[in-house]
Amino acid sequence: MEVFPDYAALSQRAAEIVIGLLKEKPDAVLGLPTGSTPVGFYDALVASGVSLARARTFNLDEYLGLPRTHPESYYSFMKRMLYDRTDLRPENCHIPDGTAADPEAECRRYEEAIRAAGGLDILILGVGHNGHIGFNEPGAPWDGRTRIVELAERTRQANARFFNNNIDEVPRRAITMGIGTILEARRLLLLANGAGKAPIVQRLVEGEPTPEVPASVLHYHPDATVLLDTEAASLLR
Ligand code: F6R
C-alpha cells in the first residue's frame, strides 16, 4: 500500500508504474478501468508522451446494450481518455462489445483474446463504494470469468451522474472480466481517492478477505498494490 498527499501524486505514481513497465516491455498488455478514479492516471500517462504504439489494452467492462457511440459507453470514455490521445493502434484496443448479437459468445471471445495476447501484464483497478471491482458486485464468485452481470442498485445510483442524474437511463447489465480473470493478471494496481472511498478502503485493507468485498480478493494476489490519497486512507489505523 502506498499513500499520497493528493490525487495528482497518486495518479502520477500509477502512470510511472505503467511507463516503467512499457520501457521494459513495449508490447505490454494493459488491463484498464473507466470511471472517475483513473482520469488523472490517463492524463499523466498521456502527458508523459510515452509510446503505446506496441502496447495492447483490455478494458475491464462495458455496459450491455449501450451502443459504442453513446457518450457514456466505456468505449467512448476510453476513446476520449486514451485511444484518441496516444499512438495506441486501434486493433490493439480491446473492450467487450456490449452490443454483440450473442453476448455470451462475446464473453468467451474476450477471454480468449486476453489469453491469445499472453495474459495481462498489469491490471489497473478502481473500487466501487460497495467494494466491487470491474462490475463484480458483492457475492460475485472468486473464480468467475468474463460474463454478463446485473449491476447493483448502489452502482446504478453512483453511475446515474453520467446519465442526466436519471437512474432509469443507467443500463441494468454489463459484461465484466470475472474475479478469476482479474486474479490471473501478473500485477494488480488498485487506485482509490477521496473521502467517499475511505469506508470501503478500510474494509478492504483491514478486514478479513470476503466475497462480500470483492476487492478484498487482492489479499490473495502475489503482486497487488493499493495506491491511495490521504482522504481515501483517512480511516486506516
Ligand atoms: C470501471 C470499473 C468500476 C470502477 C468503480 C469505481 O471500469 O471497473 O469497478 O472502477 O465503479 O468508479 P469510480 O472511479 O468512478 O469511483
Boltz pocket constraint, residues with backbone or C-beta under 6 A from the ligand:
constraints:
  - pocket:
      binder: B
      contacts: [[A, 32], [A, 33], [A, 34], [A, 35], [A, 36], [A, 37], [A, 38], [A, 60], [A, 61], [A, 125], [A, 126], [A, 127], [A, 128], [A, 129], [A, 132], [A, 133], [A, 134], [A, 135]]
      max_distance: 6.0
